[in-house]
Amino acid sequence: MSEDFKCGYVALIGFPNVGKSTLLNRLVGEKLAITSPKPQTTRQRLLGIVNLPEAQLLFLDTPGVLDPKGALNATLVAAALNALSEADVVVWLVEPRPPAANDQVLLPRLRQLHRPLIVVINKIDTVAKPRLLPLISAYHELFPAVPIIPLTALLGDGVPELTTEILKLLPASPPLYPLDQDTDSTERFLVAELIRERVLHHTSEEIPHAVAVQVEEFDESRRPHLIRIRTVIFVERKSQKGILIGKQGSMLKAIGAEARGEIEALLGAKVFLELWVKVWKNWRKDPKALRALGLQA
Protein backbone atom coordinates (compact mmCIF):
# COMPACT_ATOMS: atom_id res chain seq x y z
CA MET A 1 0.00 0.00 0.00
CA SER A 2 1.27 3.48 -0.91
CA GLU A 3 2.80 5.66 1.79
CA ASP A 4 0.50 8.41 0.47
CA PHE A 5 -2.63 6.44 1.40
CA LYS A 6 -5.12 8.46 3.43
CA CYS A 7 -7.71 7.47 6.00
CA GLY A 8 -9.86 9.43 8.43
CA TYR A 9 -13.24 10.06 10.00
CA VAL A 10 -15.58 12.58 8.39
CA ALA A 11 -18.48 13.78 10.58
CA LEU A 12 -21.67 14.83 8.81
CA ILE A 13 -23.20 17.45 11.11
CA GLY A 14 -26.27 19.64 10.82
CA PHE A 15 -29.84 20.48 11.68
CA PRO A 16 -32.51 17.72 11.48
CA ASN A 17 -33.79 16.95 7.98
CA VAL A 18 -30.94 18.73 6.23
CA GLY A 19 -30.03 15.56 4.29
CA LYS A 20 -27.15 13.98 6.23
CA SER A 21 -28.43 10.41 5.88
CA THR A 22 -29.26 10.91 2.21
CA LEU A 23 -25.73 12.18 1.63
CA LEU A 24 -24.20 9.25 3.53
CA ASN A 25 -26.12 6.76 1.38
CA ARG A 26 -25.07 8.60 -1.77
CA LEU A 27 -21.40 8.66 -0.73
CA VAL A 28 -21.32 4.98 0.25
CA GLY A 29 -23.30 3.93 -2.81
CA GLU A 30 -25.90 1.90 -0.92
CA LYS A 31 -28.58 2.32 1.69
CA LEU A 32 -27.10 2.25 5.19
CA ALA A 33 -29.00 5.08 6.86
CA ILE A 34 -32.78 5.24 6.93
CA THR A 35 -34.35 8.46 5.67
CA SER A 36 -37.62 10.22 6.42
CA PRO A 37 -38.99 13.76 6.26
CA LYS A 38 -39.72 13.49 9.99
CA PRO A 39 -37.24 15.19 12.37
CA GLN A 40 -34.75 13.14 14.39
CA THR A 41 -34.93 10.09 12.11
CA THR A 42 -31.26 9.40 12.88
CA ARG A 43 -30.88 8.48 16.54
CA GLN A 44 -27.43 6.90 16.67
CA ARG A 45 -24.07 7.53 15.09
CA LEU A 46 -23.74 5.43 11.95
CA LEU A 47 -20.48 4.67 10.16
CA GLY A 48 -20.36 4.41 6.39
CA ILE A 49 -17.06 3.34 4.81
CA VAL A 50 -15.95 4.38 1.33
CA ASN A 51 -12.93 2.53 -0.03
CA LEU A 52 -11.01 4.21 -2.84
CA PRO A 53 -7.65 3.21 -4.37
CA GLU A 54 -5.97 6.12 -2.62
CA ALA A 55 -8.00 6.45 0.58
CA GLN A 56 -10.50 5.04 3.05
CA LEU A 57 -13.17 7.57 4.03
CA LEU A 58 -15.03 6.88 7.27
CA PHE A 59 -18.26 8.88 7.25
CA LEU A 60 -20.14 9.43 10.51
CA ASP A 61 -23.85 10.13 10.10
CA THR A 62 -25.10 11.89 13.23
CA PRO A 63 -28.45 12.87 14.78
CA GLY A 64 -29.69 16.34 13.93
CA VAL A 65 -28.66 18.98 16.44
CA LEU A 66 -31.58 20.61 18.30
CA ASP A 67 -32.02 22.27 21.67
CA PRO A 68 -31.47 19.30 24.01
CA LYS A 69 -34.89 19.14 25.71
CA GLY A 70 -35.74 15.78 27.28
CA ALA A 71 -33.58 12.72 27.91
CA LEU A 72 -33.76 11.37 24.35
CA ASN A 73 -33.01 14.69 22.64
CA ALA A 74 -30.13 15.32 25.04
CA THR A 75 -28.70 11.91 24.14
CA LEU A 76 -29.05 12.60 20.41
CA VAL A 77 -27.36 15.99 20.66
CA ALA A 78 -24.53 14.48 22.72
CA ALA A 79 -23.99 11.81 20.04
CA ALA A 80 -23.75 14.47 17.34
CA LEU A 81 -21.36 16.67 19.30
CA ASN A 82 -19.18 13.70 20.26
CA ALA A 83 -18.68 13.05 16.55
CA LEU A 84 -16.99 16.45 16.29
CA SER A 85 -14.23 15.31 18.62
CA GLU A 86 -13.88 11.97 16.81
CA ALA A 87 -13.64 13.43 13.32
CA ASP A 88 -10.59 14.34 11.26
CA VAL A 89 -12.80 16.42 8.95
CA VAL A 90 -16.19 17.98 9.71
CA VAL A 91 -18.82 18.49 7.01
CA TRP A 92 -21.53 20.96 8.07
CA LEU A 93 -24.69 20.48 6.04
CA VAL A 94 -27.08 23.40 5.70
CA GLU A 95 -30.19 24.09 3.67
CA PRO A 96 -30.05 26.86 1.03
CA ARG A 97 -30.91 29.61 3.51
CA PRO A 98 -28.88 32.43 5.07
CA PRO A 99 -26.59 31.43 7.96
CA ALA A 100 -28.82 33.15 10.53
CA ALA A 101 -31.60 30.68 9.67
CA ASN A 102 -29.36 27.63 10.02
CA ASP A 103 -28.36 25.88 13.18
CA GLN A 104 -27.64 28.46 15.88
CA VAL A 105 -27.02 25.62 18.34
CA LEU A 106 -24.10 24.23 16.34
CA LEU A 107 -22.64 27.36 14.75
CA PRO A 108 -20.75 28.62 17.85
CA ARG A 109 -19.05 25.23 18.21
CA LEU A 110 -18.01 25.19 14.57
CA ARG A 111 -16.41 28.62 14.94
CA GLN A 112 -14.19 27.22 17.69
CA LEU A 113 -13.45 23.99 15.83
CA HIS A 114 -9.81 22.99 15.57
CA ARG A 115 -10.37 20.60 12.68
CA PRO A 116 -10.74 21.02 8.93
CA LEU A 117 -14.28 22.11 8.03
CA ILE A 118 -16.29 21.95 4.82
CA VAL A 119 -19.65 23.70 4.45
CA VAL A 120 -22.15 21.90 2.23
CA ILE A 121 -25.21 23.76 0.99
CA ASN A 122 -27.61 20.91 0.23
CA LYS A 123 -30.86 20.84 -1.77
CA ILE A 124 -29.69 23.47 -4.24
CA ASP A 125 -32.22 22.11 -6.74
CA THR A 126 -34.88 23.88 -4.66
CA VAL A 127 -33.52 27.41 -5.22
CA ALA A 128 -32.98 29.56 -8.29
CA LYS A 129 -29.34 30.04 -9.34
CA PRO A 130 -29.39 33.82 -8.76
CA ARG A 131 -30.12 33.13 -5.06
CA LEU A 132 -27.30 30.61 -4.70
CA LEU A 133 -24.30 32.91 -5.19
CA PRO A 134 -25.29 35.29 -2.35
CA LEU A 135 -25.71 32.27 -0.06
CA ILE A 136 -22.23 30.99 -0.91
CA SER A 137 -20.83 34.47 -0.24
CA ALA A 138 -22.60 34.63 3.13
CA TYR A 139 -21.02 31.37 4.27
CA HIS A 140 -17.62 32.50 2.96
CA GLU A 141 -17.95 35.55 5.21
CA LEU A 142 -18.49 33.24 8.19
CA PHE A 143 -15.64 30.89 7.25
CA PRO A 144 -13.30 32.67 4.80
CA ALA A 145 -10.80 29.81 4.44
CA VAL A 146 -13.33 26.97 4.27
CA PRO A 147 -14.52 25.21 1.09
CA ILE A 148 -18.22 25.84 0.36
CA ILE A 149 -19.76 23.04 -1.72
CA PRO A 150 -23.26 23.41 -3.20
CA LEU A 151 -24.88 20.06 -4.00
CA THR A 152 -28.05 18.00 -4.11
CA ALA A 153 -27.45 14.77 -2.20
CA LEU A 154 -30.69 13.18 -3.40
CA LEU A 155 -29.62 13.47 -7.04
CA GLY A 156 -25.87 13.13 -6.53
CA ASP A 157 -25.10 16.52 -8.08
CA GLY A 158 -21.95 17.99 -6.54
CA VAL A 159 -21.09 14.87 -4.52
CA PRO A 160 -17.88 14.07 -6.50
CA GLU A 161 -16.67 17.62 -5.82
CA LEU A 162 -17.29 17.10 -2.10
CA THR A 163 -15.29 13.86 -2.13
CA THR A 164 -12.40 15.66 -3.85
CA GLU A 165 -12.33 18.34 -1.14
CA ILE A 166 -12.47 15.75 1.64
CA LEU A 167 -9.53 13.84 0.14
CA LYS A 168 -7.41 17.00 0.29
CA LEU A 169 -8.01 17.27 4.04
CA LEU A 170 -7.69 13.66 5.20
CA PRO A 171 -4.54 12.66 7.10
CA ALA A 172 -2.05 10.14 5.76
CA SER A 173 -2.85 6.83 7.42
CA PRO A 174 -3.26 3.15 6.62
CA PRO A 175 -6.88 1.92 6.47
CA LEU A 176 -8.59 1.38 9.82
CA TYR A 177 -11.11 -1.16 8.51
CA PRO A 178 -10.97 -4.06 6.04
CA LEU A 179 -11.15 -2.81 2.47
CA ASP A 180 -14.30 -4.85 1.74
CA GLN A 181 -16.27 -3.45 4.70
CA ASP A 182 -18.89 -0.71 4.29
CA THR A 183 -20.08 -0.22 7.90
CA ASP A 184 -19.45 -1.32 11.46
CA SER A 185 -23.17 -1.61 12.23
CA THR A 186 -24.53 -5.07 13.02
CA GLU A 187 -27.20 -6.71 10.91
CA ARG A 188 -29.54 -6.61 13.91
CA PHE A 189 -29.15 -2.84 14.14
CA LEU A 190 -29.75 -2.34 10.41
CA VAL A 191 -32.83 -4.59 10.54
CA ALA A 192 -34.30 -2.60 13.43
CA GLU A 193 -33.67 0.64 11.55
CA LEU A 194 -35.38 -0.62 8.38
CA ILE A 195 -38.45 -1.54 10.42
CA ARG A 196 -38.46 1.86 12.12
CA GLU A 197 -38.22 3.54 8.71
CA ARG A 198 -41.41 1.77 7.61
CA VAL A 199 -43.12 2.84 10.84
CA LEU A 200 -42.12 6.45 10.16
CA HIS A 201 -43.52 6.15 6.64
CA HIS A 202 -46.92 4.91 7.82
CA THR A 203 -47.47 7.07 10.91
CA SER A 204 -47.76 10.73 11.80
CA GLU A 205 -48.09 13.21 14.67
CA GLU A 206 -46.54 11.90 17.90
CA ILE A 207 -46.16 8.22 16.96
CA PRO A 208 -42.89 8.45 14.94
CA HIS A 209 -41.15 10.09 17.90
CA ALA A 210 -42.61 7.61 20.41
CA VAL A 211 -41.42 4.49 18.57
CA ALA A 212 -38.38 2.37 19.33
CA VAL A 213 -37.54 -0.96 17.69
CA GLN A 214 -35.65 -3.84 19.28
CA VAL A 215 -34.70 -7.14 17.64
CA GLU A 216 -35.29 -9.86 20.24
CA GLU A 217 -34.41 -12.89 18.12
CA PHE A 218 -32.18 -13.25 15.06
CA ASP A 219 -32.00 -16.93 14.15
CA GLU A 220 -29.76 -17.56 11.16
CA SER A 221 -29.23 -21.29 11.74
CA ARG A 222 -30.88 -22.00 8.36
CA ARG A 223 -29.15 -19.19 6.48
CA PRO A 224 -29.06 -18.60 3.52
CA HIS A 225 -32.38 -20.43 3.10
CA LEU A 226 -34.24 -18.66 5.90
CA ILE A 227 -33.59 -16.18 8.71
CA ARG A 228 -36.15 -15.89 11.51
CA ILE A 229 -36.41 -12.46 13.12
CA ARG A 230 -38.64 -11.50 16.03
CA THR A 231 -38.90 -7.79 16.72
CA VAL A 232 -40.70 -5.61 19.24
CA ILE A 233 -41.91 -2.12 18.37
CA PHE A 234 -42.23 -0.08 21.56
CA VAL A 235 -44.64 2.84 21.92
CA GLU A 236 -45.42 4.97 24.96
CA ARG A 237 -49.23 4.71 25.19
CA LYS A 238 -52.00 2.19 24.55
CA SER A 239 -53.66 4.53 22.06
CA GLN A 240 -50.45 4.57 20.00
CA LYS A 241 -50.35 0.78 20.05
CA GLY A 242 -53.86 0.59 18.61
CA ILE A 243 -53.05 3.05 15.84
CA LEU A 244 -49.84 1.25 14.94
CA ILE A 245 -51.54 -2.15 14.73
CA GLY A 246 -54.45 -0.73 12.73
CA LYS A 247 -57.88 -2.14 12.00
CA GLN A 248 -57.62 -5.94 12.02
CA GLY A 249 -53.84 -5.55 12.05
CA SER A 250 -53.80 -3.80 8.67
CA MET A 251 -51.10 -1.21 9.40
CA LEU A 252 -48.77 -3.65 11.15
CA LYS A 253 -49.14 -6.08 8.24
CA ALA A 254 -48.25 -3.35 5.74
CA ILE A 255 -45.23 -2.30 7.80
CA GLY A 256 -44.10 -5.93 8.08
CA ALA A 257 -44.49 -6.68 4.38
CA GLU A 258 -42.54 -3.61 3.29
CA ALA A 259 -39.83 -4.08 5.91
CA ARG A 260 -39.41 -7.76 5.07
CA GLY A 261 -38.67 -6.91 1.44
CA GLU A 262 -35.97 -4.42 2.45
CA ILE A 263 -34.50 -6.80 5.03
CA GLU A 264 -34.31 -9.65 2.51
CA ALA A 265 -32.44 -7.35 0.12
CA LEU A 266 -30.05 -6.39 2.92
CA LEU A 267 -29.39 -9.94 4.15
CA GLY A 268 -29.56 -11.77 0.83
CA ALA A 269 -31.88 -14.43 2.25
CA LYS A 270 -35.56 -15.18 2.79
CA VAL A 271 -36.83 -13.75 6.08
CA PHE A 272 -39.61 -14.83 8.42
CA LEU A 273 -40.42 -11.62 10.27
CA GLU A 274 -42.48 -11.37 13.44
CA LEU A 275 -43.55 -7.93 14.66
CA TRP A 276 -44.98 -7.30 18.11
CA VAL A 277 -46.13 -3.97 19.52
CA LYS A 278 -45.68 -3.28 23.23
CA VAL A 279 -46.22 -0.27 25.47
CA TRP A 280 -43.21 1.07 27.38
CA LYS A 281 -44.56 4.11 29.15
CA ASN A 282 -42.49 7.28 28.74
CA TRP A 283 -39.41 5.39 27.55
CA ARG A 284 -38.00 8.57 25.98
CA LYS A 285 -37.73 10.22 29.40
CA ASP A 286 -36.19 7.21 31.15
CA PRO A 287 -32.37 6.91 31.03
CA LYS A 288 -32.63 3.21 31.94
CA ALA A 289 -34.94 2.60 28.98
CA LEU A 290 -32.62 4.53 26.67
CA ARG A 291 -29.70 2.37 27.76
CA ALA A 292 -31.72 -0.83 27.34
CA LEU A 293 -32.65 0.24 23.81
CA GLY A 294 -29.04 1.05 22.93
CA LEU A 295 -29.73 4.78 22.63
CA GLN A 296 -27.55 5.82 25.56
CA ALA A 297 -24.19 4.56 26.77
C-alpha positions in Angstrom: 0.0 0.0 0.0 1.3 3.5 -0.9 2.8 5.7 1.8 0.5 8.4 0.5 -2.6 6.4 1.4 -5.1 8.5 3.4 -7.7 7.5 6.0 -9.9 9.4 8.4 -13.2 10.1 10.0 -15.6 12.6 8.4 -18.5 13.8 10.6 -21.7 14.8 8.8 -23.2 17.4 11.1 -26.3 19.6 10.8 -29.8 20.5 11.7 -32.5 17.7 11.5 -33.8 16.9 8.0 -30.9 18.7 6.2 -30.0 15.6 4.3 -27.2 14.0 6.2 -28.4 10.4 5.9 -29.3 10.9 2.2 -25.7 12.2 1.6 -24.2 9.3 3.5 -26.1 6.8 1.4 -25.1 8.6 -1.8 -21.4 8.7 -0.7 -21.3 5.0 0.2 -23.3 3.9 -2.8 -25.9 1.9 -0.9 -28.6 2.3 1.7 -27.1 2.3 5.2 -29.0 5.1 6.9 -32.8 5.2 6.9 -34.4 8.5 5.7 -37.6 10.2 6.4 -39.0 13.8 6.3 -39.7 13.5 10.0 -37.2 15.2 12.4 -34.7 13.1 14.4 -34.9 10.1 12.1 -31.3 9.4 12.9 -30.9 8.5 16.5 -27.4 6.9 16.7 -24.1 7.5 15.1 -23.7 5.4 12.0 -20.5 4.7 10.2 -20.4 4.4 6.4 -17.1 3.3 4.8 -16.0 4.4 1.3 -12.9 2.5 0.0 -11.0 4.2 -2.8 -7.7 3.2 -4.4 -6.0 6.1 -2.6 -8.0 6.4 0.6 -10.5 5.0 3.1 -13.2 7.6 4.0 -15.0 6.9 7.3 -18.3 8.9 7.2 -20.1 9.4 10.5 -23.9 10.1 10.1 -25.1 11.9 13.2 -28.4 12.9 14.8 -29.7 16.3 13.9 -28.7 19.0 16.4 -31.6 20.6 18.3 -32.0 22.3 21.7 -31.5 19.3 24.0 -34.9 19.1 25.7 -35.7 15.8 27.3 -33.6 12.7 27.9 -33.8 11.4 24.4 -33.0 14.7 22.6 -30.1 15.3 25.0 -28.7 11.9 24.1 -29.1 12.6 20.4 -27.4 16.0 20.7 -24.5 14.5 22.7 -24.0 11.8 20.0 -23.7 14.5 17.3 -21.4 16.7 19.3 -19.2 13.7 20.3 -18.7 13.1 16.6 -17.0 16.4 16.3 -14.2 15.3 18.6 -13.9 12.0 16.8 -13.6 13.4 13.3 -10.6 14.3 11.3 -12.8 16.4 8.9 -16.2 18.0 9.7 -18.8 18.5 7.0 -21.5 21.0 8.1 -24.7 20.5 6.0 -27.1 23.4 5.7 -30.2 24.1 3.7 -30.1 26.9 1.0 -30.9 29.6 3.5 -28.9 32.4 5.1 -26.6 31.4 8.0 -28.8 33.2 10.5 -31.6 30.7 9.7 -29.4 27.6 10.0 -28.4 25.9 13.2 -27.6 28.5 15.9 -27.0 25.6 18.3 -24.1 24.2 16.3 -22.6 27.4 14.7 -20.7 28.6 17.8 -19.0 25.2 18.2 -18.0 25.2 14.6 -16.4 28.6 14.9 -14.2 27.2 17.7 -13.5 24.0 15.8 -9.8 23.0 15.6 -10.4 20.6 12.7 -10.7 21.0 8.9 -14.3 22.1 8.0 -16.3 21.9 4.8 -19.7 23.7 4.5 -22.2 21.9 2.2 -25.2 23.8 1.0 -27.6 20.9 0.2 -30.9 20.8 -1.8 -29.7 23.5 -4.2 -32.2 22.1 -6.7 -34.9 23.9 -4.7 -33.5 27.4 -5.2 -33.0 29.6 -8.3 -29.3 30.0 -9.3 -29.4 33.8 -8.8 -30.1 33.1 -5.1 -27.3 30.6 -4.7 -24.3 32.9 -5.2 -25.3 35.3 -2.3 -25.7 32.3 -0.1 -22.2 31.0 -0.9 -20.8 34.5 -0.2 -22.6 34.6 3.1 -21.0 31.4 4.3 -17.6 32.5 3.0 -17.9 35.5 5.2 -18.5 33.2 8.2 -15.6 30.9 7.3 -13.3 32.7 4.8 -10.8 29.8 4.4 -13.3 27.0 4.3 -14.5 25.2 1.1 -18.2 25.8 0.4 -19.8 23.0 -1.7 -23.3 23.4 -3.2 -24.9 20.1 -4.0 -28.0 18.0 -4.1 -27.5 14.8 -2.2 -30.7 13.2 -3.4 -29.6 13.5 -7.0 -25.9 13.1 -6.5 -25.1 16.5 -8.1 -21.9 18.0 -6.5 -21.1 14.9 -4.5 -17.9 14.1 -6.5 -16.7 17.6 -5.8 -17.3 17.1 -2.1 -15.3 13.9 -2.1 -12.4 15.7 -3.8 -12.3 18.3 -1.1 -12.5 15.8 1.6 -9.5 13.8 0.1 -7.4 17.0 0.3 -8.0 17.3 4.0 -7.7 13.7 5.2 -4.5 12.7 7.1 -2.1 10.1 5.8 -2.9 6.8 7.4 -3.3 3.1 6.6 -6.9 1.9 6.5 -8.6 1.4 9.8 -11.1 -1.2 8.5 -11.0 -4.1 6.0 -11.2 -2.8 2.5 -14.3 -4.9 1.7 -16.3 -3.5 4.7 -18.9 -0.7 4.3 -20.1 -0.2 7.9 -19.4 -1.3 11.5 -23.2 -1.6 12.2 -24.5 -5.1 13.0 -27.2 -6.7 10.9 -29.5 -6.6 13.9 -29.2 -2.8 14.1 -29.8 -2.3 10.4 -32.8 -4.6 10.5 -34.3 -2.6 13.4 -33.7 0.6 11.5 -35.4 -0.6 8.4 -38.5 -1.5 10.4 -38.5 1.9 12.1 -38.2 3.5 8.7 -41.4 1.8 7.6 -43.1 2.8 10.8 -42.1 6.5 10.2 -43.5 6.1 6.6 -46.9 4.9 7.8 -47.5 7.1 10.9 -47.8 10.7 11.8 -48.1 13.2 14.7 -46.5 11.9 17.9 -46.2 8.2 17.0 -42.9 8.4 14.9 -41.2 10.1 17.9 -42.6 7.6 20.4 -41.4 4.5 18.6 -38.4 2.4 19.3 -37.5 -1.0 17.7 -35.7 -3.8 19.3 -34.7 -7.1 17.6 -35.3 -9.9 20.2 -34.4 -12.9 18.1 -32.2 -13.2 15.1 -32.0 -16.9 14.2 -29.8 -17.6 11.2 -29.2 -21.3 11.7 -30.9 -22.0 8.4 -29.1 -19.2 6.5 -29.1 -18.6 3.5 -32.4 -20.4 3.1 -34.2 -18.7 5.9 -33.6 -16.2 8.7 -36.2 -15.9 11.5 -36.4 -12.5 13.1 -38.6 -11.5 16.0 -38.9 -7.8 16.7 -40.7 -5.6 19.2 -41.9 -2.1 18.4 -42.2 -0.1 21.6 -44.6 2.8 21.9 -45.4 5.0 25.0 -49.2 4.7 25.2 -52.0 2.2 24.5 -53.7 4.5 22.1 -50.4 4.6 20.0 -50.4 0.8 20.0 -53.9 0.6 18.6 -53.0 3.1 15.8 -49.8 1.2 14.9 -51.5 -2.1 14.7 -54.5 -0.7 12.7 -57.9 -2.1 12.0 -57.6 -5.9 12.0 -53.8 -5.5 12.0 -53.8 -3.8 8.7 -51.1 -1.2 9.4 -48.8 -3.6 11.1 -49.1 -6.1 8.2 -48.2 -3.4 5.7 -45.2 -2.3 7.8 -44.1 -5.9 8.1 -44.5 -6.7 4.4 -42.5 -3.6 3.3 -39.8 -4.1 5.9 -39.4 -7.8 5.1 -38.7 -6.9 1.4 -36.0 -4.4 2.4 -34.5 -6.8 5.0 -34.3 -9.6 2.5 -32.4 -7.3 0.1 -30.0 -6.4 2.9 -29.4 -9.9 4.2 -29.6 -11.8 0.8 -31.9 -14.4 2.2 -35.6 -15.2 2.8 -36.8 -13.8 6.1 -39.6 -14.8 8.4 -40.4 -11.6 10.3 -42.5 -11.4 13.4 -43.5 -7.9 14.7 -45.0 -7.3 18.1 -46.1 -4.0 19.5 -45.7 -3.3 23.2 -46.2 -0.3 25.5 -43.2 1.1 27.4 -44.6 4.1 29.2 -42.5 7.3 28.7 -39.4 5.4 27.6 -38.0 8.6 26.0 -37.7 10.2 29.4 -36.2 7.2 31.1 -32.4 6.9 31.0 -32.6 3.2 31.9 -34.9 2.6 29.0 -32.6 4.5 26.7 -29.7 2.4 27.8 -31.7 -0.8 27.3 -32.6 0.2 23.8 -29.0 1.1 22.9 -29.7 4.8 22.6 -27.5 5.8 25.6 -24.2 4.6 26.8 
